Amino acid sequence: MEEEASVEFVWKSEPQPESIVSVTLSRAITSLLSVRPNKLHDSISRLSSHSPSPTTTSLHDSLLFFHSYITDAANHNRSFDQLLVPIIHSLLKCKNSKHGGQPIILLNWLFQDELIFVPVVEALASIITRKNDRYLLFGWCLLLRSIVDYDSSVHQSMLSGIRERYSDLLKILSTCLHDLAGIDGFELPSRLGVSAADCFLAISGALTKADKLQDKKLKFNTEAKDQAITLVQSPMVGKKVKSVSKSLLMSKFERDYTLWHHLDDLICLVQRLLSTDLHTE
């Protein structure tokens, strides 16, 4: 309790000079991104389960301040760049890290919070329209690819934010497809161009996979509706199942429209990839 009280005091004391908050946040993020992934995961698990904190409380305090800052930023529509930019740079330093390392662990944890999920993901998606730093955009593409691929990985974790909200996550990230098609003009085989193409294909593939899964759900619910009407003969049952089926159908139309809307971009990308292969032979 004393630890939480100290963090709350640092965060809520008014007025707090912006520089103090920025410095404290920077230290917290540096601490979280530099610790070993297993240790970070364990610390988050303890915090989430309200288990006693370990003897070293610096990591625990960093997590508390980190989450407090993000919650406050979400509530007051403030920028998340002080959070997202260091995360992207960290991923660039550990590109070969299994399952995305600390950046994915932190995002997986944050995405569990319904109140901050949408603001954080929307801020992440909008980076492509707000930043011109090619190195940052390269890391951004790598981060998006890691997030999209996480759902299909065999990695097991108590942190389930990405998997729980995967459908909504894809819906928001799909807004990046058009801008991804324009990154670097898909000048292959530049690192940024290849990474953008890879990210574009990953999101498109995930949307297609999600569409197939929803088709199965739609078919299952349609069969359930028919069975319910046959066995129960209740208009309320049929109406309820019909409503669920209609909702799934609308979701399918939304995804189909998203993919169809970016079909020209996809065709252009494939042509560029084929052209690159021909020139390298």
Phi, psi and omega in degrees: 000322179297322180297312181296323180296321180293320178293317179299322180296315179299321186280318190264349179301132182242143350276149177252118176304138182303325182295323180294316179297316181297317180294316180296319178295317180300317179295319180296314181295318178300318179297317183289325183275346182261345180285157179298141182307316181297320180292321178296315180299316180296320180294319178294320179297318178296318181295318182292327182265003180059032177283158178302138180285155179292174182298325177273115188261357184299318180293319178299315179295322179297319178296318180297314180293318179304311181290323179297319180297314182294318178299317179295319179296321179293320182290334184246015177054043179266166182291145176256009185299326179295341176267311189286321182298313176298325178296318179295315179297324179295320179296325178295329180282339181229053184301331183267007181294135182293131178063021175087355176061213185301320180303315181290324178299314181295315180294321178300322178290312182297322184293347177288338181272111185299327185288331182252353182302303184298312179302319181292315181293320178295321177294320178296316181295328185279353180303324183296334180265350185248344186241142179246001180289112184297323180293318178295317180294326176298314178294324178299317178298318179296320181294315179299319179297319179296320180294313182296321182284342186299324183297329182264001180282161180270003182296130179256133182210149175289340178274117189237021184301317182293312183291321182294326185244027187298319181297313178293325178298313179297321181300319180286316182293335179295342177291348180273349189302315182297317180290326176299323180294340182259354179297124175060012184059023186051044179286086180277146006258047175296155182300316181293318180298316179295318180295320178295318178297317179298318180293318178302312181293324180295315180293317179298317179296320179294322177296319179295317179296317179297325179296319179294320179295321179290328175300319179295319178295319180297317179296318180297316181290328176294316178295322179296322179297313180299318180293320181295319180294321181292316186277323187260329182055043180244124180297330180292322179295313180298320181295319181294313181293324178297322178296318178297316180298320180296321179297315179296322180294319178296321178298321179297316179299320179298315181291319178300318180295319180300312180293318181295321181298331182253019181297319180298319178297320180294318179298316179299318180297314180299319179298319179293321179296317178295320179296321179296319179298320181293323182285337181270350179283000000 
